[in-house]
Amino acid sequence: LLDRYQKSKDVAFSDFMTNYLQYSTDNGAYSYYLTEENKTYEDTMIDVKKYADKVGIPYRQWLMDSWWYFKGTGDGVKNWTAMPSIFPNGIDYVFDNTGNMPIVAHNRYWSANTDYAKQNGGEFDFIIEPDSHQGLAMPTEQRFWDYLMSSSLEWGLKVYEQDWLYNEFSEMNCTLESATLARQWLVQMGTYDLMTTNCLDIHTHTHTNKHVGTAAERNGITIQYCMSWPRHMMQSIELQAVTQARASGDYHPGNGQWNIGLSSMFAHAIGVRPTK
């Protein structure tokens, strides 16, 4: 399959973000929804970098988990931008003050009231299912992913982490009723294939036809899958941008988090680096 879809293991194995130590704020980490006393996350992360430099901990990247963006109905994503209470001066300020340390940024399923959807006054095509389970939505056009990735470069995004993959898939009716929609969703998010697409210039709001790679490739961003089923992982064979995937559960004692042999072998076989 790797040969058929021309996916190279070398891309994942040489990815900067899979080869160096990361400071994580994922579920189970000390800084998961927790800051220094009387300080914001902005202050805390800058202090973490200062302390690491002082004592010689060689962090080369950091992961910001789900605590940083706006959430809507069903606890899904309303707007994938930083809340002022989290980063008063913006993520780009933290990026500048941590020595431009690259960021792995968490994302989850889209809320039915997401700001990006045309149904809610936004600019992009979404399928909205307010009555399905938690009330979810799914983007359906390439233009959305191009905008999301390109607008995030300025604040240091290097890896886009798509978490809650199986929820976005299994808890919507549209993905279960279509043979192609789920593939379209993942391919638009991260394909490396070249295609002619009608692009929106986010500065001039004019449309031009460009023969360019899609969202992740165009912006030099790689993708991490999280809470993926084997079907998601198999789809990644078609996507060179997917260089890594979670191979364990969250970091809590006693939950079998070190039983990562089989999942790591599976990831390796399909050109993906397992992350713990």
C-alpha positions in Angstrom: 0.0 0.0 0.0 2.9 2.4 0.7 4.2 1.7 -2.8 0.8 2.1 -4.3 0.2 5.5 -2.7 3.9 6.5 -2.9 4.1 7.2 0.9 7.7 7.3 2.2 8.6 6.2 5.7 11.5 8.5 5.5 9.3 11.6 5.8 7.9 10.6 9.1 11.2 9.3 10.4 13.0 12.5 9.5 10.3 14.8 10.8 11.9 17.2 13.2 8.8 17.0 15.5 9.2 13.2 16.0 12.9 13.3 16.8 13.2 15.7 19.7 12.0 16.1 23.3 8.6 17.7 23.7 7.1 19.5 26.7 3.5 18.2 26.8 0.4 19.6 28.4 -1.8 16.6 27.4 -4.2 14.9 29.7 -2.2 13.5 32.6 0.6 16.1 32.4 1.1 18.6 35.2 0.2 21.6 33.1 -3.1 20.0 31.8 -5.7 22.7 32.5 -3.3 24.0 35.2 -1.1 27.0 35.3 1.3 28.5 37.8 -0.4 30.1 40.7 -2.0 33.5 39.8 -0.5 33.3 36.3 -1.9 32.7 32.8 -0.9 30.0 30.4 1.0 32.6 28.6 3.2 33.3 31.7 3.4 29.7 32.5 4.7 28.5 29.2 7.3 31.2 29.0 8.4 30.3 32.5 8.7 26.7 31.5 11.0 27.5 28.6 13.1 29.8 30.9 13.4 27.1 33.5 14.3 24.4 30.9 17.0 26.6 29.5 18.4 27.4 33.0 18.7 23.7 34.0 19.6 22.3 30.6 16.4 20.4 29.6 16.6 20.3 25.8 12.9 20.8 24.9 12.7 21.6 21.2 8.9 21.8 20.9 5.8 21.8 23.0 2.2 20.6 22.8 -0.7 22.7 23.8 -3.7 20.6 24.5 -7.4 21.5 24.4 -7.4 24.2 27.1 -6.5 27.1 24.7 -9.4 27.4 22.1 -13.1 28.4 22.2 -15.6 25.6 22.7 -19.3 25.5 21.8 -22.3 23.2 22.2 -21.4 19.7 23.0 -17.9 20.9 24.1 -16.8 20.8 20.4 -14.7 23.5 18.7 -16.5 26.8 18.2 -13.4 28.7 17.1 -9.9 27.4 16.8 -8.2 30.5 18.1 -6.7 31.4 21.5 -8.9 32.7 24.2 -7.7 36.0 25.6 -7.9 34.6 29.2 -5.3 32.0 28.1 -2.9 34.0 26.0 -3.6 37.8 26.7 -1.1 38.8 24.1 -1.8 36.0 21.6 0.0 32.7 20.9 2.5 34.5 18.7 3.7 36.4 21.8 4.4 33.1 23.5 6.1 31.8 20.3 8.4 34.9 20.2 9.2 34.6 23.9 10.0 30.9 23.8 12.7 31.3 21.2 10.3 30.4 18.4 9.8 26.9 19.8 7.5 25.0 17.4 4.0 24.1 18.6 1.9 20.9 18.4 -1.6 22.2 18.6 -4.6 20.1 19.7 -7.9 20.1 18.0 -11.1 18.1 18.5 -14.5 17.6 16.9 -16.4 20.6 15.5 -19.4 22.0 17.4 -22.7 22.4 15.6 -22.4 26.2 16.4 -18.9 26.6 15.1 -18.2 30.1 13.9 -16.7 28.9 10.6 -19.9 27.4 9.2 -22.1 29.3 6.8 -25.1 28.2 8.8 -23.7 30.2 11.7 -22.6 33.3 9.7 -19.2 31.9 8.7 -17.5 31.6 5.3 -17.3 27.8 4.8 -19.4 24.8 3.9 -20.1 22.5 6.8 -22.6 19.7 7.5 -24.3 20.6 10.7 -26.0 17.9 12.8 -27.3 19.7 16.0 -29.4 16.7 17.1 -26.7 14.0 16.6 -25.2 13.0 20.0 -23.4 16.0 21.2 -24.3 18.2 18.3 -21.4 18.0 15.8 -20.4 19.5 12.5 -18.0 18.6 9.7 -16.2 20.9 7.2 -16.7 19.9 3.5 -14.5 22.2 1.5 -10.8 22.4 0.9 -10.8 26.1 1.3 -11.6 25.8 5.0 -8.5 23.7 5.8 -6.3 25.9 3.7 -7.4 28.9 5.7 -7.1 27.1 9.1 -3.6 25.9 8.4 -2.2 29.1 6.8 -3.6 31.4 9.4 -2.0 29.4 12.1 1.6 29.6 10.8 2.2 33.0 12.3 1.9 31.8 15.8 4.2 28.7 15.4 2.0 25.8 14.4 4.1 23.0 13.2 2.0 19.9 13.9 -1.8 19.9 13.7 -3.1 17.2 16.2 -6.5 15.9 15.2 -7.9 14.3 18.3 -11.2 12.6 18.9 -11.1 11.2 15.4 -13.5 8.3 16.1 -16.0 10.6 17.7 -16.1 12.9 14.7 -16.6 9.9 12.5 -18.9 7.6 14.5 -21.1 10.2 16.1 -22.3 11.9 12.9 -24.9 10.4 10.6 -23.4 11.9 7.5 -20.1 9.9 7.8 -22.0 6.7 8.5 -24.3 7.2 5.5 -21.7 8.1 2.9 -19.0 5.8 1.4 -16.7 8.8 0.6 -17.3 11.6 3.1 -14.9 10.4 5.8 -12.1 10.0 3.2 -12.8 13.5 1.8 -12.6 15.0 5.3 -9.2 13.4 6.1 -7.8 14.0 2.6 -8.8 17.7 2.6 -7.1 18.0 6.0 -3.8 16.6 5.0 -3.2 15.3 1.5 0.1 15.8 -0.2 -1.4 15.2 -3.7 -1.3 18.0 -6.2 -4.6 19.3 -7.4 -6.1 22.3 -9.0 -8.2 24.0 -6.4 -10.2 27.2 -6.3 -8.4 29.1 -3.5 -9.6 32.0 -1.4 -6.9 34.6 -0.8 -7.5 35.4 2.8 -6.1 38.9 2.5 -7.9 40.1 -0.7 -10.9 37.7 -0.5 -10.5 37.0 -4.2 -10.5 33.6 -5.8 -7.8 32.2 -8.0 -7.1 28.8 -9.5 -3.8 27.5 -8.3 -2.1 24.2 -9.0 -0.7 23.5 -5.5 -0.7 20.9 -2.8 -3.5 21.0 -0.3 -3.8 22.2 3.3 -0.9 20.6 5.2 1.7 20.4 2.4 1.1 23.9 1.3 1.9 25.2 4.7 4.8 22.9 5.8 2.6 21.4 8.5 2.5 17.8 9.5 -0.4 16.0 11.2 -0.8 13.8 14.3 -3.8 11.5 14.6 -5.2 10.8 18.0 -8.0 8.5 19.2 -7.9 7.0 15.7 -9.4 3.7 14.7 -7.5 1.3 12.3 -9.6 2.7 9.4 -8.2 6.3 10.1 -4.7 4.9 10.3 -5.1 3.0 7.0 -6.4 6.2 5.4 -3.2 7.9 6.4 -1.3 5.8 3.8 -2.7 8.1 1.2 -1.5 11.2 3.2 2.2 12.0 3.4 1.5 14.8 5.8 0.4 12.3 8.5 3.7 11.6 10.1 2.7 10.6 13.6 -0.1 9.1 15.7 -0.9 8.5 19.3 0.0 4.9 20.2 -1.1 4.9 23.8 -3.8 6.2 26.1 -3.5 9.3 28.2 -0.8 9.5 30.8 -2.4 8.1 33.9 -1.0 5.4 36.2 -2.5 2.0 35.9 -4.3 2.4 32.6 -2.1 0.1 30.5 -0.4 3.1 28.9 2.8 1.2 28.3 1.1 -1.5 26.3 2.1 0.1 23.0 3.8 -2.7 21.2 1.1 -3.7 18.8 0.0 -0.1 18.0 3.6 1.0 17.5 4.2 -1.9 15.1 1.1 -1.0 13.1 2.1 2.6 12.9 5.6 1.8 11.8 4.4 -0.6 9.1 2.4 2.2 7.4 5.0 4.9 7.6 3.8 6.7 10.8 5.8 7.5 13.9 4.1 6.3 17.1 3.9 9.0 19.8 3.3 8.3 23.5 
